[in-house]
Amino acid sequence: MDKQQLLASLPSVDEILKSDKGLQWQTVYPRRSLLKAIREVIDQGRQAILKGDLGELSLEEIISDIQRHMEKALEFNLKPVINATGIVIHTNLGRSVLSEEIMENVRKTACSYSNLEYEVEEGRRGKRYSHVRKLLTEITGAEDSLIVNNNAAAVFVCLTALAKSREVVVSRGELVEIGGSFRIPDVMSSSGALLREVGATNKTHVRDYEAAINENTALLLKVHQSNYRMVGFTSAVSVNELVALGRKRGIPVMFDLGSGSLIDLKPYGIHIEPTVQETVRAGADIVTFSGDKLLGGPQGGVIIGKAELIEKIAKNPLMRAVRVDKMTLAAFEAVLRCYLDEDKAKEKIPTLNMLLQDPGKIKERAGRIVSRLRKKLGPAFTGSARIDILEDSSQSGGGALPEIEFTTYVVAIRPARISVNALEERLRRGTPPIVARIKDNALLIDTRTIRDTEIDALVKGIVNAL
Ligand SMILES: *Cc1c(COP(=O)(O)O)cnc(C)c1O
């Protein structure tokens, strides 16, 4: 056949729609997506014929191509991924995982009308943030609280509300970039507050803050260094010292804790200093932290502190632009309720549970994965890859605890027939995608962040890729 005959042999959109398969598709797929897939497949066939890459196309081939297109088109863009990196608070993979139990509260509230801004007892308008206020003050010891869209918004709205056109004193050692576009000097200038930097990069003293205070000073700000550390000849002013100075000069002290932890993790050898409660006890007037880092909740920014300042922030018009949705509040309430009992929090909040896991359990899970792989691969087990369980270390992620290496266990896979890079790529492109890392020419599946419910899909993904 020449090109003209080949082109003429391609079915029309209408013919496909009227075929048995086409009629069946119309009952299950959205018409718009179906038409798009049919046109794309016919067009690809036409292009291939014109280029001379293609002989006659059978109707079966066209139909199965359309089926593949439809399956891809109907897959959600935002979807679950298996996190085999061992990084618990992985910002690119959605930070904190929420438990089914917590999501049940979100589902119930969101799939129905709720008392979001309504006082049922009084029959009048209520306050959106009242549902988490008591929990937050009870857990943290602060006088009052607010929740906004994320911690960046929390810092921004606090600076705007408390320090617009006035000076905020910050140590040069704390003018950090957290990642993405959050840099303290930039946030400061967009908020309208004036940055007054003091001290040197490595050392700042109380006298540096004191010398910078003038009649236009609105705040003394401390920022957690999050994902970086200074070592050697360094010194920083503690929140206690800053509070003492603030009290003496009548200036409020704000602390952006970033990853703020509500639990003292020192018994686990994890020194996060200070915890949210310690910061409040030290007398900080305003404290901000993320909802989805160490707290293990939904994306959000928590603002706690002195009632009078919180009231001032709550009245700022920007609060409306950064306000949170009912689903976020429902998730926050469920997570915060877990914190009323610390042991319950460590067990029920996936972020804490994965971070504080006993290494023995992580190793045991790795063992289960390897024996499942051995069983599934059968006689091919030894021929397709070398698979070992190794001790390794992982980080918490989320800009928290960069100096702490957590002991973990990994399933190390050295494929025999494909390169380790090809294996990594196949896993990443699978359904569900499996994100792992490569080290010393082996693909590492860190079992700290693999949940028991994911083991089946993980094993299947690895077997297919090998
Ligand atoms: C992570 C972090 C932020 C930003 O918090 P988001 O919740 O990501 O907006 C701000 N400040 C510090 C110190 C942080 O660690």
The ligand as a Gaussian input file, in Angstrom:
#p B3LYP/6-31G(d) Opt

LIG

0 1
 C       10.101000      25.580000      57.610000
 C       10.300000      26.914000      58.193000
 C        9.534000      28.010000      57.793000
 C        8.488000      27.871000      56.725000
 O        7.439000      27.071000      57.169000
 P        6.327000      26.525000      56.117000
 O        5.361000      25.811000      56.976000
 O        7.058000      25.667000      55.159000
 O        5.744000      27.720000      55.466000
 C        9.758000      29.224000      58.378000
 N       10.707000      29.366000      59.324000
 C       11.480000      28.339000      59.752000
 C       12.522000      28.579000      60.799000
 C       11.308000      27.071000      59.192000
 O       12.056000      26.042000      59.598000

